[in-house]
Amino acid sequence: MSEIVEPQPSQHVCDWAAGSGGLLLQCRNYVERHYGKKDSERLFFYMQESNPSTANISRINMYLHGVRGFHQAPPSDSLRTPYFREGQTKRLRQFDRIVMNPPFSLEEWGYDDFIGGDSYDRFGFGTPPRDNGDYAWLLQVVKSLKATGKAIVVMSQGVLFRGQPAQTEREDGRNQKADSEYTIREAFVKADLIESIIILPSKLFYGNNVPGCLVVLSKRKASERKGKILLVWASRDYQASNPQNLLRRVDCMRVLAVWKAFGHLERCKATIPAGEAAFLREVEKEHAARLQEIEDAYAPDLITLAALRKKLEELELLSGSPAPQDKKEKAKHREQKKLITEKAKQVKREIKRLGKLELEAEQLKVAARDEYGGEQRLIKETAANMLDICSNTEEARRHFAVVDVCELASNDFNLNVPRYVDTPDVDAPIPLSQAAPSFKSLADNFEFGTKSLMQVLGASLSNER
C-alpha cells in the first residue's frame, strides 16, 4: 500500500481508522527505503481510533519505532466526530496521503446523526445507506485529501457493485430511483477519483474472511491515466495458511509491476527487472540482518564455549603428566590429578550444554540460508512468470485490465472486476490420447451399472408377478 501511494518527505499522512498504526509505519518505512532514514523522520502522521485500548497501542507503537512527528486524536468515532479540522471550522483538515483499513460494512456507522445533513459537507455525492458505512469512509477520505492528494483504502468488495441504477416503468414495470451506493459510485467514476481497484485474496484479515480489495483514489491523476481505471485481479497468488492467508513479497511484486506501468504491457515488461533487483536486494539485506541477529544472540555463549574447550585441553594435558618418584610428591600428584579430573568433568558438562546452543545456532543459520535461497528463487521465478504474462495479451487479460469511463458507463458503473478481467482459471489442455482411456473407463462403468440396474429391476418385477 505504501509503495502505491508513495509518501514523500515532509508530507502529512492520515489514517482515520488507525488501529495499531501499522499502515502509517509502513509509509515511514517506504520513505526510509527510497530516501533514507533522515528523510523518514520528516513525515507527519495523524491518526484517529475509536477503541481506547487500540489507540494506546498505536501511540506506544509510534514511540517504540522512534516516531515523534505524530498527532493522535483522543479515542473517538472518526465519522461522527472527525478530530482533524482546519482550526475551529467545520472543514476537515487536508492531507497529502491517506492510508486506511476501516471496518468492513459497518452497520452502526451513524446514519441517524446525518439525517439533517452533514456539517462537514462529506456527502455531496450522496448519503450512504443506513446499514452500511463503507462509502461513508470513502467520502470522508475524498473530503480530507488535498487537491494533489492520493489515498489507498482496504474495502469490502461490495463497494464495487452494490446498488441498482434507476429503473423506468418501461424497463422493469415500475419506477425506481437509483440506490444510494450506485449513485455514489457513479459520482466517484465521473469525477475521475478512482485510479485503481486491486482485488485481494480472502482470509487476509483477522476475524474477517470476507475478501477485500484496495481502492486507490487520486485527486490529480497523470494525464495518460485520466478517465481510466486499472483493475487488477490479485486474488490468485498468496500463501495459504490458517487462520489467515498471507500475501508474500512476490505477490506484492506482481501487483506493483502492473501498477507502476498502469497496465501498459511494454512498460510492465520494462519495470519487472528493476522490481526484481529491488526485491532481491531487500531479501539479501534482511538475510544479512537475520544472520547478524543469530550471531549476536549466541556470541556470548559461543565465546565461553571456545574458552572452555581450550581450558579442557589444558586440563587433559595436566591430567596426563607423569607421576613423580618421590612418595610424598606422588601422593600430592594424585590429589591434584583428582581435582583436575573433577574440574574436567565440570568443564565437559558445561561444554556439552553450550555445544547444544552451538548446534542450535548453526541450525538457525542453515534455516535462514535455506529460506533466503527459497525466496531468491521465488522472486526470480515470479519475475520470469510476469514477463511471460506481459508478453501475451490474452494471458495479461486474465490478470489486469485498463477500463475507460465509457466502458464503465455501459456496464452501469459496475466495478466488479470479473466483468472486465478474464478471472476464471484455465485448466491445462489434456491430449486426446491421454483422455481416451478415461472416457472408455467411464463408458464401461456406465454399461456395467446399467446392466446391473436392469437385472435388479427384472428380478423385482418377477417377484411382484
N, C-alpha and C positions, 0 to 999 in steps of 0.2 A: 504493500500500500504506500509506503514512504517513497519507494522508487518510482511510483506512478505520479504522485503529486509533487515530487521534487522540491521539498522545502529549501529555501536559501538562507544564508546567514543574515541575521538582523530581522527576519520575518516574524510575524505574530501568528502563532498556530493555536487553534482552539479545538477542544473536544467537549461538546455539550453533554455527553454521556460518558464521562471519563473512566469509570470503573477503577482499575488499579493504576491507570496512567500508562499502560504498556504501549499504546499507539503513539503517544507523544514521545516516549523514549526512543521508539524506532525512528521517528523523524530526526531526533538528535543523532542517532547512530548513522543515519543517512548523511547528514552534513559532515560528521566526522570522517566517514569513508571517502567522501568526494572533495572535501575542502580542508580537512584537518581538525585536530582536537580544539585548537584555539577558536576557530570559527564556530564549532559546535556549541560553544558556551555563549554565543551571541544569538541564540534562539529564545524567543519569549513565549512561554506557554500559558494558556488559560484553560482551566478545567472546572467543570461543574458536575457534581454527582449527588443523587438524591439519598443514597444509602449512607448513613453516618460512618458505619464500620468500614465500608469500602473507600469512602472519602479519606479516612485516616490512613488506610493502606496506601492510597495513591500519594499522599503527602510524604509518608515515610519512604516510599519508593523513590520519589524525587530526591530526597536527602541522601539516600543510600547511593544513588548514582551521581551524586555531586552536582545536581541541578539546583541552581539558585534563582535563575530568572523565570520563576513561575508565579502565577496568580491563581489562587484557589477560591472558588465561591464557597460560602457556608453550605452545608448539606441542604439541598433544596431541589425542587422539580424544575427542570430547565424549560419545559413547555409552559407551565403555569406562571412561573416567576423567573424568567431569564435574568441572570445576575449581571452579565457584562453588557453595559449600556453606554451610550455617549453621554457622559456626565449624569445629570439627573433627569435626562429626557426619556421619552418613550421610544427611542430609536436604538436598535441593537448595535452594539459595537461591531465594527467591520474588521475582518481578519484576512490575512493573505492565504492561509491554508486552514482547512478543517478536515479532521480525520475522526471517524465515529464508528462505533459498533453499538447502536442503541438497541433496546429490547425489541424483539420481533412482534409485530401485530399487537401492540399494546391496546387492550380493551378500554381500560380506565385512563385515558390519556388527557381528559379534561374537556371533553366536548361541551358539557353543560356550562362551563365557565366562559365559553366564547359565543354563546347564542346571540348576545347583543353586539357581537363584533370583537375584534382583536385590537387592543390598544397599541400593539407593536406592528400592526399592518402586515402580518405574515401571510394572510390567507387571500392575497389578491387573485390567485389562480383558482380559488375555491376552498371551502371548508371540508376537511377530511370527514369521513363518516363517523358516526357516534362510536362504533365498536372497533375501530381500527386506526391507530395513530401513526402508521408508517409514513404517510405523506405529511403529517404534522412535522416530523423530524426533517424531512427533505425541504419543506417550505421554510423552516427555521434556518437551515443551512444556507439556502439561497439568499435569504434576507440578511444574513450576517456575513456574507462574502463581499470582499472588495470588488471593484469593477474589473480588476485583473486577477481575481482570486480563483482558486481551484480547490475542490473538495473530493474526498472519496469516502463513501459510506457503505457499511455492510447492511444489506437489507434482505428481508424475505422476498422470494421471487414473485410473490403475489402482486407487488407494486408494478410488475411488468405487464400484467394482463387483467387484473381485477377491474370490474366495472364495465357497463354496457353503454354504447353510444345511444343517442336519441333515436327513437323509432317513431315513424309516422303510422297513421291508421292504415295506409295502403300497404306498408311493409309488414306489420305484424297484427293488424286488426284493431290496434288501439294506439293512442298517442302516449308516448313515454319519454320523459326527459332523460338526458344523459346522466349516468351515475356520477357522483362527485369525484371518485378516483379516476374515472375515464376523463372527465373534464380537466382535472389537474394534470394528468399525464399528457394529454393533448397540448395543454398550455406549455408544459416543460419542453416538449418536442418543438413546437412552433417558435418558442423563444430561443431555441438552439442552445439549451443549457446542458443537455446530456452529451457527453463526449464518448463515453464507452459504457458497455454493460459486460461484466465478466461473470459467467455462471460458475459457481463453486461446487465441489462435491458435497454430499450430505454428511452428517455426523462430524462436522468440524468444531462444533461449539458445545461446551459443557451444558448438560441438561436440556439440549435442544437438538433434535435430529432433523429439523426442517432444513432442506437445502437452501443455502443463501446465495446472494450474488453481491458483486461490488458495483456500485453506481458511481461513476466518475462524472463530476459536474464541473463545468468551466464557464466562467463569465466572459472570457475572451479567448475563443478558440483561434488557433493558427488559421490563416486564410484558406489553406488547402483542406482543412477539416470542417469548415463551416457548412452547415446543412447536412452533415453526415454523422453517423454513429457507428462506432466499431463494436461489433458483437462477437464475443469470444466464448466458445464452449470449452471451459477448463475443468469440467467435472469428470473426465475420463481418467486423468492421471493424478494419482495420490497413493499414499501408503495406507493400506487397510490396517486398522488397529481397533482395539477395544478398550475403553468405551468410545473413544474418539478416533476418527480417521485423521491422517496427518498430511499436510501439504509439505512436500520436501523441497529442498533448494532447487532441484531440477524442474519441479512442477512450476515453481515461480519463474524459472528461466524461460519456460515455454511461453508463459503469458507476457513477460517483459519483452521478449524478442518481437512478438506481434505488436505489442503496444507502441514500442519505440518507432516501429515502421508504420504504424497505423494501418496495418493490414496490407500494405503495398509489398508484393511478393519479392521484387528485386531488392528493395531496401531491407526487407526482412532477412534475406539471404546475406546481405552485406553486414548486418548488425550481429548476426549469430556468432561469427568468430570472436569478435570483441567481447561479447557477453560470455562466451565460453572461457576466454582467457581471464576475465574478471572473476568468474566464479572459481576457476582453478586456483587463482592467487588467494582468494578468500579461504578456500579449503586448506591450502598449504599453510597459510598464516595460522588458522585455527589448529591444524595438526601440530605445528611447532609449539604453539602455546600449550596444547594438551600434554605434549611430551615434557615440556618445562614444568608444568604443574606436577606431574608424576615425579619428576626428578627432585623438585623442591620438597614434596611431601615425604619422600623416602630417604632423602640425602642424610639427615642426622643419623638414622639407624644404620645406613649402609657405611657411613664413615666409622661408626662404632664397630661394625662387623669387620671391617678391614683391620682395625686396630686389634680386635680380639683374635683374629686369625694370626696376626703377627705375634701376639702375646703367646698364643698356643704353641707356635713354632719354637719360641724361646723356652717355654716350659718343657716341651718334649726334648729339647736339646739338653737342658739341665737334668731332666729325669734320666737321660741315657748316659750321663757321666759316670766313669768307673769309680768303684768304692775304694777308699784309701786302705792301706795295710794296717795302720795303727788301729787297735781295738777301740780306743776312745773316739777317734775320728770316724771310725766305721759306724759306731752307734749314732754319732751325731749326723752322719751322712744318711743313715736310714730314716732318722726323724725328719730331716729336711726333704728327703725323697717322698715321704708320706705326705708332708704338707704340699709339696709340688704336685703330687698325684691328685690330692683333693682339690687343689686350686685348678688343675687342668680339667677336672670333671665339671667344676662350676663354669669354667670358660666354655667348655664344649656344649653344656646345656644352653648357655646364652647364645652361642654361635648357631645352635640348632633353631632356637626361637627366631633369631634375626635372619637366619637363612630362609625361613618361610616367608618373611617380609621381602627379602631379595627376590625370591621366586614370584611372589605376588606382583612386585613392581615390574618384573620382566614380562609377566603375563599381560599386565595392563598396557605395557608398551607395544607388545605384539598385537593386542586387540586394537589399539589406536592406529597402528600401521595398517592392519587389515581394513579397518573402517575407512581410513584415508584412501587406500588403494581402491576400495569398492566405490567410494564416492567419486574419485577421479574417473574411473571407468564409466560410471553412470552419467556424469556430466558430458563426457566425450560421446557416448552413445546417444544421449538426448540431443546434443548439438547436431550430430550426423542425421538423426531422425528428422529434426526440424528442417534441415537443408533439403531432405527428400520431400517433405510435405510442401515446402515453399517452391519446389521445382515442378509441382504438379497442381494445376488449377483445381481439378476435381477433388484431389485429396485435401488441399487447403480449405476448400469449401466445407469440409467436414469438421473443421476446427474454428474457423472465423469467417466473418463477412463484414464488409462496409456497406451500410444501407443508407440511402438518402431519404430526405423528408417525404418526397413524392411516393416512394415505395411504402413508407410507414403509413402515410395517409390512406393509401389504397387498402391497407390492412387494418383500418380503423385505429391507428396509433397503438396497435398491439405490439409490445416489445418482447414477447415471448420468443426467445432465441431460436428454438426449433422451427419457427416459421421461415427463417432466413438462412439458417445453417443446417446442413445435412447431418444431423446429430446421430442417427441410428448407426450402430456399429455394423460393419460389413464383414461377414464371415469369409474366410479364405475359400476360394473355389476348390471343389473336390473333383479330381479327374473321374470321368465316367467309368474307367476300368476299375477304379477303387470302389465306386459306389454300386456297381452292378451286383457284386456278391451280396451286399446288404439288401438290395431290392429282392433278389431271389430268395434270401432267407425270410424276408417279410411275407413274400408270396406263399412260400411253403408253409409257414406258420399259419397263415390265413386259411389255406386249403385244409390243413390238418384240423384246425379249430372248427371249420365249417362242417367237415365230416363228423367230428365228434358230437357237435351240437345236433346234427340230423339224426345220428344214432340214438341220442338221448330222447329226442322228440319222438322218434319212431317207437321206441320202447314204451314211452309214456302213452302214446295213442293205442298201442296194442293192449296195454293194461286196462285202459278205460273201456275198450270194447269187451 
